[in-house]
């Protein structure tokens, strides 16, 4: 078993919901919350991957984690997922909007059907989550936190990555609007913008499973070489991990500062991607 790091934040009695939980980033965020004593509703559209995640974490964290099948593109599914979380744990205090998909194509060769799939998941999925969470937090009347997993591509888009860059930028803007609208009920909305998160050692990021082969082919690299390429392009020469993303999420969720509508880059330092 991996040694348990010292808990930096204590989120005891708080309940967190994470979408897209079965991927590397989602799993890392769930692990961060569990290490911080929170209870976690891990949600994903893939039952098999979600079940595997929950079984893995229940060996150490027992009933502090539950799995809920959720399709973020379906309003009824989102509504039921939030309600089920409250039924199981008694409340919902923190929500991490992490589910998203990618597509590699130049604008000239863009398949409109593929673009619309990204619109549905990345934009409409974010909107439906924000819509239902707004209603939930208003009813619960205890404040709350929403954290969107954004991307460095919002600030520094990539060639052949237009569909992802554009749809994630729209999701980011929706979260900024939510920060304006929900502050009056004590809900903070913040964003975390990572770059090139490959794996947590046991599972790959769904994003890199999708676009990795194209990026490797374009640069004549294998998987290890591609990871090294992205590590070397940031100022700190850092390998970005799901735990790094989780730490940024936990900073916002633990309310260390009176902050809303803000973005933390988790990219090792990319001047072109600095929020401005």
C-alpha positions in Angstrom: 0.0 0.0 0.0 1.3 3.5 -0.8 2.2 5.4 2.4 -0.5 7.9 3.4 0.8 11.5 3.1 0.1 13.9 5.9 -3.4 15.4 5.5 -2.9 19.1 4.7 -6.6 19.9 4.8 -9.4 18.6 7.1 -12.7 18.4 5.3 -14.4 16.2 7.8 -18.2 16.3 7.6 -18.1 17.8 4.1 -19.4 15.9 1.1 -17.8 16.2 -2.4 -19.2 15.1 -5.7 -16.7 14.5 -8.6 -17.8 14.0 -12.2 -15.6 12.0 -14.6 -14.2 10.3 -11.5 -13.0 7.1 -13.2 -10.2 8.7 -15.2 -6.8 9.6 -13.8 -7.6 13.2 -12.9 -11.0 12.3 -11.4 -9.5 9.5 -9.4 -6.7 11.8 -8.1 -9.3 14.3 -7.0 -11.3 11.6 -5.2 -8.2 10.4 -3.5 -7.3 13.9 -2.4 -10.8 14.4 -0.8 -10.6 11.1 0.9 -7.2 11.8 2.4 -8.7 15.1 3.7 -11.4 13.2 5.5 -14.3 14.2 3.2 -17.0 11.8 2.0 -17.1 11.4 -1.8 -19.7 10.7 -4.4 -17.7 9.5 -7.4 -19.7 9.8 -10.6 -19.0 8.6 -14.1 -20.8 7.4 -17.2 -18.8 4.2 -17.3 -20.2 1.7 -14.7 -17.3 -0.8 -15.1 -14.5 1.8 -14.5 -16.5 3.5 -11.7 -17.1 0.2 -9.9 -13.3 -0.6 -10.1 -12.5 2.8 -8.7 -14.9 2.5 -5.8 -13.8 -1.0 -4.9 -10.2 0.2 -4.9 -10.8 3.1 -2.6 -13.2 1.3 -0.3 -10.4 -1.0 0.7 -8.9 1.9 2.6 -11.7 4.4 3.0 -14.7 2.1 3.5 -18.1 3.8 3.3 -16.7 7.3 2.8 -16.9 6.8 -0.9 -19.8 5.7 -3.1 -20.2 5.4 -6.8 -23.1 7.0 -8.8 -23.6 6.5 -12.5 -24.1 10.0 -14.0 -24.4 11.3 -17.6 -23.6 15.0 -17.4 -25.3 15.6 -20.8 -28.7 14.4 -19.4 -30.5 16.7 -17.1 -32.5 14.0 -15.3 -29.3 12.0 -14.7 -27.5 15.0 -13.2 -30.5 15.8 -11.0 -30.8 12.2 -9.8 -27.1 12.0 -9.1 -27.1 15.1 -6.9 -30.2 13.9 -5.1 -28.8 10.5 -4.5 -25.6 12.0 -3.1 -27.7 13.9 -0.6 -29.7 10.8 0.3 -26.6 8.8 1.0 -24.5 11.3 2.8 -27.0 13.9 4.1 -25.7 16.9 2.2 -23.6 18.0 -0.8 -21.1 20.7 -0.1 -18.4 20.6 -2.8 -18.8 19.7 -6.5 -16.0 19.2 -9.0 -16.9 19.4 -12.6 -14.3 17.3 -14.3 -16.0 15.2 -17.0 -14.8 16.2 -20.5 -13.8 14.8 -23.9 -11.3 15.8 -26.6 -10.9 15.5 -30.3 -7.8 16.1 -32.6 -8.4 17.8 -35.9 -7.5 21.0 -37.8 -10.4 23.4 -38.4 -10.2 22.7 -42.1 -10.8 19.0 -41.6 -13.1 19.3 -38.6 -16.0 16.7 -38.5 -19.0 18.7 -37.4 -20.5 15.7 -35.6 -17.4 15.2 -33.6 -17.3 18.9 -32.7 -20.9 18.7 -31.6 -20.1 15.8 -29.3 -17.6 18.0 -27.5 -20.1 20.8 -27.3 -22.6 18.4 -25.7 -20.2 17.1 -23.1 -17.9 20.0 -22.4 -20.3 22.9 -22.7 -23.8 21.5 -22.1 -22.5 19.1 -19.5 -21.0 22.0 -17.6 -24.1 24.1 -17.9 -26.4 21.3 -16.7 -24.2 20.7 -13.6 -24.1 24.4 -12.8 -27.8 24.7 -13.3 -28.7 21.8 -11.0 -26.0 22.7 -8.4 -27.4 26.2 -8.2 -30.8 24.9 -7.3 -29.3 22.4 -4.8 -27.2 25.0 -3.0 -30.0 27.5 -2.9 -32.3 24.9 -1.3 -29.6 23.6 1.1 -28.8 27.1 2.1 -25.3 26.4 3.6 -23.1 27.9 1.0 -20.8 25.6 -1.0 -18.0 25.2 -3.5 -17.9 24.4 -7.2 -14.6 23.8 -8.9 -14.3 23.4 -12.7 -11.4 21.4 -14.1 -10.5 23.7 -16.9 -7.3 23.6 -19.1 -4.3 25.6 -20.1 -5.9 25.5 -23.6 -8.4 28.1 -22.5 -5.5 30.6 -22.4 -3.1 29.0 -24.8 -5.0 26.9 -27.4 -3.2 24.3 -29.5 -3.2 23.7 -33.2 -5.3 20.8 -34.2 -7.0 21.1 -30.8 -9.6 23.7 -31.7 -12.7 21.7 -30.7 -11.3 21.1 -27.2 -9.9 24.5 -26.8 -13.1 26.3 -27.8 -15.5 24.1 -25.8 -13.4 24.2 -22.7 -13.2 28.0 -23.0 -17.0 28.1 -23.1 -17.2 25.9 -20.0 -14.7 28.2 -18.3 -16.7 31.2 -19.1 -19.9 29.6 -17.7 -18.1 28.9 -14.5 -17.0 32.6 -14.3 -20.6 33.6 -14.8 -21.7 31.2 -12.1 -19.2 32.8 -9.7 -21.0 36.1 -10.2 -24.5 34.7 -9.8 -23.9 32.3 -6.9 -21.8 34.5 -4.6 -25.0 35.9 -3.0 -25.9 32.5 -1.6 -22.4 31.8 -0.3 -21.3 29.5 -3.2 -17.7 30.0 -4.5 -16.9 28.9 -8.1 -13.3 28.5 -9.1 -11.3 26.9 -11.8 -8.2 24.7 -12.0 -6.2 24.7 -15.3 -3.8 21.8 -15.7 -1.6 20.8 -18.7 -0.7 17.3 -19.9 -1.7 15.1 -17.0 -0.9 11.6 -18.2 -1.4 9.0 -15.5 -1.7 8.3 -11.8 0.3 5.1 -12.1 -2.7 2.8 -12.5 -5.0 4.6 -14.9 -4.5 7.0 -17.8 -6.1 10.3 -18.3 -9.0 9.8 -20.8 -7.9 12.9 -22.6 -4.4 11.4 -23.3 -5.8 8.0 -24.2 -7.7 9.9 -26.9 -5.1 12.4 -28.2 -1.9 10.7 -27.2 -1.4 8.6 -30.3 -1.8 11.6 -32.6 0.6 13.7 -30.6 3.2 10.9 -30.5 2.9 10.3 -34.2 3.2 14.1 -35.0 6.4 14.3 -32.9 7.9 10.9 -33.7 7.8 10.0 -30.0 6.7 7.0 -27.9 4.6 7.5 -24.8 7.5 8.1 -22.5 9.1 10.5 -24.9 5.9 12.5 -25.3 5.6 12.8 -21.5 9.2 14.0 -21.4 8.4 16.5 -24.2 5.6 18.1 -22.1 7.6 18.1 -19.0 10.5 19.9 -20.6 8.3 22.6 -22.1 7.3 24.0 -18.7 9.5 26.4 -16.7 9.8 24.0 -13.7 10.4 20.9 -15.8 7.7 19.3 -13.8 5.8 16.1 -14.4 2.2 17.1 -13.8 0.2 14.5 -11.8 -3.4 14.0 -10.8 -2.3 14.6 -7.2 -1.1 18.1 -8.2 -4.6 18.8 -9.7 -6.2 17.5 -6.6 -4.1 19.8 -4.4 -5.3 22.8 -6.3 -8.9 21.6 -5.9 -8.4 21.1 -2.2 -7.0 24.6 -1.8 -10.2 26.1 -3.1 -12.4 23.6 -1.3 -10.7 24.2 2.1 -11.3 28.0 1.7 -7.9 29.1 2.6 -8.6 32.5 1.1 -11.8 34.5 0.3 -11.6 33.7 -3.4 -14.2 33.1 -6.1 -14.0 33.4 -9.9 -10.3 32.6 -9.9 -8.1 30.1 -11.8 -5.0 28.2 -10.5 -2.7 27.0 -13.3 -1.3 23.5 -12.7 1.2 23.3 -15.5 4.8 23.8 -14.2 4.8 27.3 -15.5 3.7 28.1 -19.1 3.9 31.9 -19.7 1.6 31.7 -22.7 -1.1 30.1 -20.5 -1.0 32.5 -17.6 -4.6 33.7 -16.9 -5.1 37.3 -17.9 
